[in-house]
């Protein structure tokens, strides 16, 4: 059974400028001449960790990790302005371009897996393959399972603590109720809701391994910001519509290339950013209204047919109660050529012998094919 590769340190770290108030933390480790792979963390807002480098053979891979906007070491932490899925996709292209990478393997789990698919819709020619863990399709039914009617039947005690952190009249629409509290003026209520939201996520993702914090544990301002970011994306349906309508696939990039053709042979970064600013943009949060935008429920699945020739591995734990098995199976039906691996004893997180073995084996197989 395969295990994580030994701990390694980055050989380069930097903060990517984005043309906005955001700066994005990026690191490279492994072999500078190896197969480029970009790791997409989940959440949104969970951030990267040193162990994420260890899914890849450091002798064979050039390992790129980054904290998505407002996450981890990226600054400002928790900032929501100019923080949409399309912004994250554009950041990935900035990173790839700055590092002079023609194509890379894209590795993502949960929210990171959804982001990987959305990126590939727009930049298929830049993706040499996909490794997707714990498939999340960003549908309303996926959010409802987690925050309305589904996982609450498995962990009713923790669910009760969560719903009690919002006013009773807000419990029929918990996401909106949590938003009202987290953006409200009552600091005690904000911190309580943030603590219970984070505890709920930990319980559902970790299952029997979840260890509750001490009773009355103080919720930090960082926890409030993290909860806000997760709900910012959830409330606005993960900005999926926006990715598709913004030229989602080829239209957006054709416009970018047309603009760049008018620039000097070696354009400055500021000139490229000016081209990006001319592209269709996500609506601001305020423009979406109080209930968020209406979306086509199956935007990701409906567009997957265009990716059938992208080498893909789908890995899903049978005991994943954050992203139930149906998500992975539905994606596999749309990508029948993908390698589909069901782990009978694994859950949601990228830990545990069975899950680690499957993920490391997938990256090893990909490297072997590319050699």
C-alpha positions as CSV (number, residue, x, y, z in Angstrom):
1,X,0.0,0.0,0.0
2,X,1.4,3.4,-1.0
3,X,2.0,6.1,1.5
4,X,2.8,9.8,1.4
5,X,6.2,10.8,0.0
6,X,8.7,12.3,2.5
7,X,8.3,15.8,3.7
8,X,9.9,18.4,1.5
9,X,10.3,22.2,1.5
10,X,9.4,24.6,-1.3
11,X,12.3,25.8,-3.5
12,X,10.3,28.9,-4.4
13,X,7.5,31.0,-2.8
14,X,6.0,34.2,-4.0
15,X,2.9,36.4,-3.9
16,X,1.1,36.7,-7.2
17,X,-0.3,40.1,-8.1
18,X,-3.8,39.9,-9.4
19,X,-4.6,43.4,-10.5
20,X,-6.9,43.8,-7.4
21,X,-6.3,44.1,-3.7
22,X,-5.7,40.4,-3.6
23,X,-2.2,38.9,-3.5
24,X,-2.1,35.1,-3.9
25,X,0.5,32.9,-2.1
26,X,2.2,30.4,-4.5
27,X,4.9,27.8,-3.8
28,X,6.9,25.3,-5.9
29,X,8.5,22.2,-4.7
30,X,9.9,19.0,-6.1
31,X,11.7,18.8,-9.4
32,X,11.8,22.1,-11.3
33,X,12.1,20.1,-14.6
34,X,9.4,17.6,-13.6
35,X,5.8,17.2,-14.7
36,X,3.9,20.3,-13.6
37,X,1.0,19.7,-11.3
38,X,-1.2,22.2,-9.6
39,X,-3.0,21.3,-6.3
40,X,-6.4,22.9,-5.7
41,X,-7.5,22.9,-2.1
42,X,-11.1,22.6,-1.0
43,X,-13.4,24.7,1.1
44,X,-13.7,27.3,-0.2
45,X,-11.2,28.8,2.2
46,X,-9.5,25.6,3.6
47,X,-6.1,26.5,2.3
48,X,-3.0,24.4,1.6
49,X,-0.9,22.4,4.0
50,X,2.7,21.0,3.8
51,X,1.3,17.4,3.5
52,X,-0.3,18.4,0.2
53,X,3.1,18.3,-1.4
54,X,3.5,14.7,-0.5
55,X,1.0,13.2,-2.9
56,X,3.5,13.6,-5.6
57,X,6.9,12.0,-6.3
58,X,9.3,15.0,-5.8
59,X,11.8,13.5,-8.2
60,X,9.2,13.4,-11.0
61,X,6.9,16.3,-10.3
62,X,7.1,20.1,-10.3
63,X,4.6,20.7,-7.5
64,X,2.7,24.0,-7.5
65,X,0.5,24.8,-4.5
66,X,-1.4,28.1,-4.0
67,X,-3.8,29.5,-1.5
68,X,-7.0,30.7,-3.2
69,X,-8.0,34.3,-2.8
70,X,-8.6,35.2,0.9
71,X,-7.4,31.8,2.1
72,X,-4.3,30.6,4.0
73,X,-1.3,32.9,3.4
74,X,-3.0,34.9,0.6
75,X,-3.8,38.4,1.5
76,X,-6.1,40.0,2.7
77,X,-7.4,36.9,4.6
78,X,-11.1,36.6,4.2
79,X,-11.5,39.3,1.6
80,X,-14.7,38.8,-0.5
81,X,-14.5,41.6,-3.0
82,X,-13.3,40.3,-6.4
83,X,-13.5,36.8,-4.9
84,X,-15.5,34.6,-7.3
85,X,-14.8,31.3,-9.1
86,X,-13.9,33.2,-12.3
87,X,-11.3,35.2,-10.3
88,X,-9.8,31.9,-9.1
89,X,-9.7,30.5,-12.6
90,X,-8.0,33.7,-13.8
91,X,-5.5,33.4,-11.0
92,X,-4.6,29.9,-12.1
93,X,-3.9,31.2,-15.6
94,X,-1.8,34.0,-14.1
95,X,0.3,31.4,-12.2
96,X,0.7,29.1,-15.2
97,X,1.7,32.0,-17.4
98,X,4.1,33.5,-14.9
99,X,5.8,30.1,-14.4
100,X,6.0,29.5,-18.2
101,X,4.1,26.2,-18.0
102,X,2.5,25.0,-21.2
103,X,0.4,22.3,-19.7
104,X,-0.1,20.9,-16.2
105,X,-1.8,18.1,-14.4
106,X,-4.7,19.5,-12.3
107,X,-5.3,17.7,-8.9
108,X,-8.3,18.8,-6.8
109,X,-10.6,17.5,-4.1
110,X,-14.1,18.5,-3.1
111,X,-14.5,22.2,-3.9
112,X,-11.0,22.0,-5.5
113,X,-12.4,19.3,-7.8
114,X,-15.2,21.5,-8.9
115,X,-12.7,24.3,-9.5
116,X,-10.6,21.9,-11.5
117,X,-13.5,21.0,-13.8
118,X,-14.5,24.7,-14.3
119,X,-10.9,25.6,-15.1
120,X,-10.7,22.8,-17.6
121,X,-13.9,23.9,-19.4
122,X,-12.2,27.2,-20.1
123,X,-8.6,26.0,-20.6
124,X,-8.8,22.4,-21.8
125,X,-5.6,22.9,-24.0
126,X,-3.6,23.7,-20.8
127,X,-4.7,20.5,-18.9
128,X,-2.8,17.3,-19.5
129,X,-5.0,15.4,-17.0
130,X,-7.3,15.6,-14.0
131,X,-7.2,13.7,-10.7
132,X,-10.4,14.4,-8.8
133,X,-11.2,13.4,-5.2
134,X,-14.5,13.6,-3.4
135,X,-16.5,14.9,-6.4
136,X,-18.4,18.1,-5.6
137,X,-20.7,19.3,-8.4
138,X,-21.9,22.6,-6.8
139,X,-25.6,21.8,-7.4
140,X,-28.3,23.1,-5.2
141,X,-29.0,19.5,-4.2
142,X,-25.4,19.2,-3.0
143,X,-25.7,22.2,-0.8
144,X,-29.1,21.0,0.4
145,X,-27.6,17.7,1.4
146,X,-25.0,19.4,3.5
147,X,-27.0,22.4,4.9
148,X,-30.7,21.5,4.7
149,X,-31.8,17.9,4.6
150,X,-29.4,15.0,4.3
151,X,-26.3,15.0,6.5
152,X,-28.4,16.3,9.4
153,X,-30.1,12.9,9.6
154,X,-26.7,11.3,10.2
155,X,-25.4,13.7,12.8
156,X,-28.6,15.2,14.4
157,X,-26.9,16.3,17.6
158,X,-24.3,18.5,15.9
159,X,-27.0,19.7,13.5
160,X,-29.2,20.9,16.4
161,X,-26.3,22.9,17.8
162,X,-25.9,24.6,14.3
163,X,-29.5,25.5,13.8
164,X,-29.8,26.8,17.3
165,X,-27.1,29.4,16.4
166,X,-29.5,31.3,14.2
167,X,-32.9,32.8,15.0
168,X,-35.8,30.3,14.9
169,X,-37.5,32.1,12.0
170,X,-34.4,31.8,9.9
171,X,-34.0,28.0,10.1
172,X,-36.0,27.1,7.1
173,X,-33.3,28.8,4.9
174,X,-30.2,28.1,7.0
175,X,-27.6,29.4,4.6
176,X,-29.4,32.8,4.4
177,X,-30.0,32.7,8.2
178,X,-26.3,32.1,8.8
179,X,-25.4,35.0,6.4
180,X,-27.8,37.3,8.3
181,X,-26.0,36.5,11.6
182,X,-22.5,36.5,10.3
183,X,-22.9,39.9,8.6
184,X,-25.0,41.2,11.5
185,X,-23.9,43.6,14.2
186,X,-24.1,41.2,17.2
187,X,-20.5,40.1,17.7
188,X,-21.4,37.3,20.2
189,X,-24.0,35.8,17.7
190,X,-21.5,36.1,14.8
191,X,-18.9,34.2,16.7
192,X,-21.3,31.5,17.9
193,X,-22.7,30.9,14.4
194,X,-19.1,30.8,13.0
195,X,-18.0,28.3,15.6
196,X,-21.0,26.0,15.0
197,X,-20.7,26.2,11.2
198,X,-17.1,25.2,11.4
199,X,-17.9,22.4,13.9
200,X,-20.6,21.1,11.6
201,X,-18.2,20.9,8.7
202,X,-15.6,19.1,10.8
203,X,-18.2,16.6,12.1
204,X,-19.5,15.7,8.6
205,X,-16.1,15.5,7.0
206,X,-14.3,13.7,9.8
207,X,-17.0,11.4,10.9
208,X,-16.0,9.3,13.9
209,X,-12.6,11.0,14.0
210,X,-14.1,14.4,14.9
211,X,-13.1,15.6,18.3
212,X,-15.3,18.5,19.5
213,X,-13.5,21.5,21.0
214,X,-13.9,22.4,24.7
215,X,-17.4,23.6,25.6
216,X,-17.6,27.3,25.3
217,X,-14.5,27.5,23.1
218,X,-13.9,31.0,21.9
219,X,-14.4,31.6,18.2
220,X,-11.8,33.7,16.6
221,X,-12.2,36.5,14.1
222,X,-10.4,34.3,11.6
223,X,-13.1,31.6,12.0
224,X,-15.8,34.3,11.4
225,X,-14.0,35.3,8.1
226,X,-13.6,31.7,7.0
227,X,-17.3,30.9,7.7
228,X,-18.2,34.1,5.8
229,X,-16.2,33.0,2.8
230,X,-17.7,29.5,2.7
231,X,-21.2,30.9,2.8
232,X,-20.3,33.7,0.4
233,X,-19.7,31.0,-2.2
234,X,-22.6,28.8,-1.2
235,X,-25.2,31.7,-1.1
236,X,-24.3,32.7,-4.7
237,X,-24.2,29.1,-6.0
238,X,-20.4,29.1,-6.3
239,X,-20.7,31.6,-9.2
240,X,-21.1,28.7,-11.6
241,X,-23.4,30.6,-14.0
242,X,-20.9,33.3,-14.1
243,X,-18.1,31.0,-15.3
244,X,-20.3,29.7,-18.1
245,X,-21.8,33.0,-19.2
246,X,-18.4,34.8,-19.1
247,X,-17.4,33.0,-22.1
248,X,-16.9,30.1,-19.9
249,X,-15.3,28.0,-22.4
250,X,-13.7,29.3,-25.6
251,X,-15.3,32.6,-26.1
252,X,-13.7,34.3,-23.1
253,X,-10.2,33.0,-24.1
254,X,-10.6,33.9,-27.7
255,X,-11.3,37.5,-26.7
256,X,-8.2,37.5,-24.4
257,X,-6.0,36.1,-27.2
258,X,-7.4,38.7,-29.7
259,X,-6.5,41.5,-27.2
260,X,-3.0,40.1,-26.6
261,X,-2.3,39.9,-30.3
262,X,-2.4,43.7,-30.3
263,X,0.3,43.9,-27.7
264,X,4.1,43.9,-28.1
265,X,5.8,40.6,-28.6
266,X,6.8,40.5,-25.0
267,X,3.9,42.4,-23.2
268,X,4.3,43.6,-19.7
269,X,2.1,42.0,-17.0
270,X,0.1,45.2,-16.6
271,X,-0.8,45.1,-20.3
272,X,-2.0,41.6,-20.1
273,X,-4.1,42.5,-17.0
274,X,-5.7,45.3,-19.0
275,X,-6.8,42.7,-21.6
276,X,-8.3,40.6,-18.8
277,X,-10.3,43.6,-17.5
278,X,-12.0,43.8,-20.9
279,X,-13.4,40.3,-20.6
280,X,-16.9,39.5,-19.4
281,X,-16.9,39.7,-15.6
282,X,-18.8,38.2,-12.7
283,X,-21.6,40.3,-11.4
284,X,-20.7,41.8,-8.0
285,X,-22.3,40.2,-5.0
286,X,-24.7,43.1,-4.5
287,X,-25.9,42.8,-8.1
288,X,-27.0,39.3,-7.5
289,X,-29.7,40.3,-5.0
290,X,-30.5,39.0,-1.5
291,X,-31.2,35.4,-2.6
292,X,-28.4,34.9,-5.1
293,X,-28.6,34.2,-8.8
294,X,-30.8,31.5,-10.3
295,X,-28.7,28.9,-11.9
296,X,-29.0,25.8,-14.1
297,X,-28.7,23.0,-11.6
298,X,-26.4,20.8,-13.6
299,X,-24.0,23.2,-15.3
300,X,-20.9,21.2,-14.5
301,X,-22.4,17.8,-15.5
302,X,-24.0,19.2,-18.6
303,X,-20.6,20.5,-19.9
304,X,-18.5,17.4,-19.1
305,X,-19.0,15.8,-22.4
306,X,-16.4,18.2,-23.9
307,X,-13.8,16.8,-21.4
308,X,-14.2,13.1,-22.3
309,X,-10.8,13.0,-24.0
310,X,-9.0,14.5,-21.0
311,X,-7.2,11.8,-19.0
312,X,-9.2,11.7,-15.8
313,X,-9.2,9.8,-12.5
314,X,-12.2,10.0,-10.2
315,X,-11.6,8.8,-6.6
316,X,-14.5,8.8,-4.1
317,X,-14.9,7.3,-0.6
318,X,-18.1,5.3,0.0
319,X,-18.4,6.9,3.4
320,X,-18.1,10.5,2.2
321,X,-21.0,12.4,3.9
322,X,-20.0,15.8,2.6
323,X,-20.1,14.8,-1.1
324,X,-22.2,11.6,-1.3
325,X,-21.3,8.8,-3.7
326,X,-24.0,9.9,-6.2
327,X,-21.8,12.9,-7.2
328,X,-18.9,10.7,-8.2
329,X,-21.1,8.2,-9.9
330,X,-22.9,11.0,-11.9
331,X,-19.6,12.5,-13.0
332,X,-18.4,9.1,-14.1
333,X,-21.5,8.5,-16.2
334,X,-20.7,11.8,-18.0
335,X,-17.0,10.9,-18.3
336,X,-17.2,7.1,-19.1
337,X,-13.6,7.0,-20.2
338,X,-12.4,8.2,-16.8
339,X,-10.8,5.8,-14.4
340,X,-13.4,5.5,-11.6
341,X,-12.2,4.3,-8.2
342,X,-14.6,3.7,-5.3
343,X,-13.0,3.3,-1.9
344,X,-15.3,1.2,0.3
345,X,-13.9,2.4,3.7
346,X,-12.8,6.0,3.0
347,X,-14.6,9.2,3.8
348,X,-14.3,12.7,2.6
349,X,-10.9,13.9,3.6
350,X,-7.6,13.2,1.8
351,X,-6.3,11.1,4.8
352,X,-6.4,7.5,5.9
353,X,-4.5,4.6,4.4
354,X,-7.0,3.7,1.7
355,X,-7.5,7.3,0.4
356,X,-3.7,8.1,0.5
357,X,-2.9,4.9,-1.3
358,X,-5.4,5.7,-4.1
359,X,-4.3,9.3,-4.5
360,X,-0.5,8.5,-4.5
361,X,-1.1,5.5,-6.9
362,X,-3.0,7.8,-9.3
363,X,-0.2,10.4,-9.4
364,X,2.5,7.6,-9.8
365,X,0.5,6.0,-12.7
366,X,0.2,9.4,-14.4
367,X,4.0,10.0,-14.1
368,X,4.8,6.6,-15.4
369,X,2.6,7.2,-18.5
370,X,4.3,10.6,-19.1
371,X,7.9,9.3,-18.8
